[in-house]
Amino acid sequence: MGSAADGVRSPSRVSVWLDRRTPSRTRKADQPTGLDRERITAASVRLLDADGLAKFSMRRLAAELDVTAMSLYWYVDTKDDLLELALDTAFGEIPATPEEADWHDRLRELAGRYRAMLVRHPWVSALIGRFLNIGPHSMLFSYAVQDVVRATGLPLERQTGAMSAVFQFVYGFGTTEGHFVQRTVEAGLTQDEYVERAMGTIRADPELRQVMRPSEELMAARGGGTVEEMRERDFAFALDLLIAGIEATCARTAHRS
């Protein structure tokens, strides 16, 4: 294990999940008891949810656990290790979908659960792609996505494109939603109150009001009595469009063969 003060990851070690080394230092008698990776990771998730990614630090985490910052380095080498562990924990919140169900239902369920996780943990979006995402829960989610897209009947060469279309859409939708929800909480307002205040500011400015007029017509036509209801309608309809595209592609492929 590297020095506790060393925050730079070795180029040969790119993921905490690829590190199979055993800590070489002998545990001291005065090391805190009851501390392990699971407890440290759970505390990391709580802090990230409460304070966000920018404020997360080993020092703040140590204070949360009532230990010294040096104690944490008995279980991880760097802060990145903790972020990887926290990321995988978040993916572990996405339940599996029953394999015997129709692929349409499975896809909608998996997409909805992924979106919900992104909204619960706004910090997750910034970490996806930053790390390899090869933790056990992340891999299970990846397998579930591959399995449901395979069940659509799409040709093998089209399946990665379908995964991107659906789950990159969900990533973008959930990321935006999560940030908006976080912003309203920080402002001490409900989502509806926040939107109403923002729209009130826009309507008070003659130039902005003119620009926003088409947008207000769109919002009025979309239906739904609250921001959450309107968002649910948009998400469901967008997902239906993607599913229809998958069905149309399968039909064209079958016709050609």
C-alpha positions in Angstrom: 0.0 0.0 0.0 1.3 3.4 -0.9 2.1 6.2 1.5 -0.9 7.7 3.2 0.2 11.1 2.0 0.4 10.0 -1.6 -2.7 11.1 -3.4 -1.4 10.3 -6.9 -2.5 7.0 -8.3 0.1 4.8 -9.9 -0.3 4.7 -13.7 -0.4 0.9 -13.5 -3.3 0.9 -11.1 -6.5 2.4 -12.6 -9.2 1.1 -10.4 -9.8 0.0 -6.8 -11.4 -3.1 -8.2 -8.2 -4.2 -9.9 -6.2 -3.9 -6.7 -5.8 -7.3 -5.1 -3.0 -6.3 -2.8 -3.2 -6.9 1.0 -2.3 -3.9 3.2 1.4 -4.4 4.1 1.3 -2.4 7.3 0.5 -4.1 10.6 -2.5 -2.8 12.4 -1.7 -0.8 15.5 -3.4 -1.4 18.8 -4.7 2.2 18.9 -6.4 1.9 15.5 -10.2 2.5 15.8 -12.3 -0.6 16.1 -15.4 -1.2 14.0 -14.0 0.6 11.0 -14.1 -1.3 7.7 -14.5 -0.5 4.0 -18.3 -1.0 4.2 -18.8 1.5 7.0 -16.4 4.0 5.3 -18.2 3.6 2.0 -21.6 4.1 3.5 -20.4 7.2 5.3 -19.0 8.5 1.9 -22.4 8.1 0.2 -24.1 10.0 3.1 -21.6 12.8 2.8 -21.8 13.0 -1.0 -25.6 13.1 -0.8 -25.5 15.9 1.8 -22.6 18.1 0.6 -22.0 17.1 -3.0 -18.8 16.0 -4.8 -17.0 19.4 -4.6 -16.9 19.4 -0.8 -16.1 15.7 -0.3 -12.7 15.2 1.4 -10.9 12.6 3.5 -10.8 15.0 6.3 -14.6 15.6 6.3 -15.2 11.9 6.0 -12.9 11.2 9.0 -14.8 13.7 11.0 -18.1 12.0 10.1 -16.7 8.7 11.3 -15.0 10.3 14.4 -11.6 8.9 13.4 -8.3 10.5 12.1 -7.9 11.0 8.4 -4.8 8.8 8.6 -7.0 5.9 9.8 -8.9 5.8 6.5 -5.7 5.0 4.6 -5.6 1.6 6.2 -8.6 0.7 4.0 -8.1 2.8 0.8 -5.1 4.4 -0.9 -6.8 7.5 -2.2 -10.0 9.6 -2.3 -10.6 8.2 -5.8 -10.8 4.7 -4.3 -13.7 5.9 -2.0 -15.5 7.6 -4.9 -15.3 4.3 -6.9 -16.7 2.4 -3.9 -19.5 4.9 -3.4 -20.3 4.9 -7.1 -20.7 1.1 -7.1 -22.8 1.3 -3.9 -25.2 3.6 -5.7 -25.5 1.2 -8.7 -26.3 -1.5 -6.1 -29.6 0.3 -5.4 -30.9 -0.6 -8.8 -33.0 -3.8 -8.4 -32.9 -6.5 -11.0 -35.9 -6.9 -13.3 -37.5 -10.3 -13.7 -36.1 -12.0 -16.8 -39.4 -13.7 -17.7 -41.2 -10.3 -18.2 -41.7 -8.8 -21.6 -38.7 -6.8 -22.8 -40.8 -3.7 -23.1 -41.7 -3.8 -19.4 -38.2 -4.7 -18.4 -36.7 -1.9 -20.4 -39.1 0.7 -18.9 -38.5 -0.7 -15.4 -34.7 -0.7 -15.7 -34.7 2.8 -17.3 -37.0 4.2 -14.5 -34.8 2.7 -11.8 -31.6 4.0 -13.3 -33.2 7.5 -13.5 -34.4 7.3 -9.9 -30.8 6.5 -8.7 -29.4 9.4 -10.6 -31.9 11.8 -9.0 -31.2 10.4 -5.5 -27.5 10.8 -5.9 -26.7 13.8 -8.2 -23.0 13.3 -7.7 -23.1 10.0 -9.5 -23.4 11.6 -12.9 -20.0 13.2 -12.7 -18.3 9.9 -11.8 -19.8 7.8 -14.5 -17.1 7.5 -17.2 -14.5 9.1 -14.9 -13.8 5.6 -13.6 -13.9 2.2 -15.2 -17.3 1.3 -13.5 -16.2 -2.3 -13.1 -17.4 -2.8 -9.5 -19.8 -5.8 -8.9 -23.0 -3.7 -8.8 -22.0 -1.7 -11.9 -21.3 -4.8 -13.8 -24.6 -6.4 -12.8 -26.4 -3.3 -14.1 -24.4 -3.5 -17.3 -25.3 -7.1 -17.8 -29.0 -6.3 -17.1 -28.9 -3.6 -19.8 -27.3 -6.0 -22.3 -29.7 -8.7 -21.5 -32.9 -6.7 -22.0 -31.6 -5.2 -25.3 -30.6 -8.6 -26.4 -34.2 -9.7 -25.7 -35.6 -7.1 -28.1 -34.4 -9.2 -31.1 -32.3 -6.4 -32.6 -29.3 -7.6 -34.7 -26.2 -7.9 -32.7 -24.5 -5.0 -34.5 -27.4 -2.7 -33.6 -27.6 -3.5 -29.9 -24.9 -1.2 -28.6 -26.6 1.7 -30.4 -29.9 0.8 -28.8 -28.3 0.8 -25.4 -26.8 4.2 -26.0 -30.0 5.6 -27.3 -32.0 4.5 -24.2 -29.6 4.8 -21.4 -27.7 7.9 -22.5 -31.2 9.5 -22.7 -31.9 8.3 -19.2 -28.5 9.5 -18.0 -29.1 13.0 -19.4 -32.7 13.2 -18.2 -31.9 11.9 -14.7 -28.8 14.2 -14.4 -30.8 17.3 -15.3 -33.6 16.3 -13.0 -31.3 15.5 -10.1 -29.5 18.8 -10.4 -32.9 20.7 -10.5 -34.2 18.9 -7.5 -31.0 19.6 -5.6 -31.3 23.3 -6.5 -34.8 23.6 -5.3 -33.9 21.9 -2.0 -31.0 24.4 -1.6 -33.4 27.2 -2.3 -35.9 26.0 0.3 -38.7 25.8 -2.3 -40.8 23.1 -3.8 -40.2 22.4 -7.5 -43.4 24.1 -8.4 -42.6 27.2 -6.3 -39.1 27.4 -7.9 -40.5 27.2 -11.4 -43.2 29.8 -10.7 -40.7 32.2 -9.3 -38.4 31.7 -12.3 -41.2 32.2 -14.7 -42.4 35.3 -12.8 -39.0 36.8 -13.2 -39.0 36.1 -16.9 -42.5 37.5 -17.4 -41.5 40.7 -15.7 -38.9 41.4 -18.4 -40.5 42.4 -21.7 -37.7 41.0 -24.0 -37.5 37.7 -22.1 -41.3 37.4 -22.1 -41.4 37.7 -25.8 -38.7 35.0 -26.3 -40.3 32.6 -23.8 -43.8 32.8 -25.3 -43.5 29.7 -27.5 -42.0 27.8 -24.6 -45.0 28.7 -22.4 -47.3 27.4 -25.1 -45.4 24.2 -25.2 -45.6 23.8 -21.4 -49.3 24.5 -21.4 -49.9 21.9 -24.1 -47.8 19.1 -22.4 -50.3 18.6 -19.6 -49.9 17.8 -16.0 -50.7 19.9 -13.0 -47.3 19.9 -11.4 -43.6 20.0 -12.5 -43.3 16.3 -11.4 -46.3 15.3 -13.4 -45.1 17.1 -16.5 -41.7 15.5 -16.1 -43.2 12.0 -15.8 -45.2 12.5 -18.9 -42.2 13.7 -20.9 -40.0 10.8 -19.6 -42.7 8.1 -20.4 -43.3 9.5 -23.9 -39.7 9.9 -24.8 -39.1 6.3 -23.7 -42.1 5.1 -25.8 -40.5 6.8 -28.8 -37.2 5.0 -28.3 -39.0 1.7 -27.8 -41.0 2.3 -31.0 -37.8 2.9 -32.8 -36.4 -0.4 -31.6 -39.6 -2.2 -32.7 -39.4 -0.5 -36.1 -35.8 -1.5 -36.6 -36.6 -5.1 -35.7 -39.5 -5.1 -38.1 -37.3 -3.8 -41.0 -34.7 -6.3 -40.2 -37.2 -9.2 -40.3 -38.7 -7.9 -43.5 -35.3 -7.8 -45.2 -34.4 -11.4 -44.2 
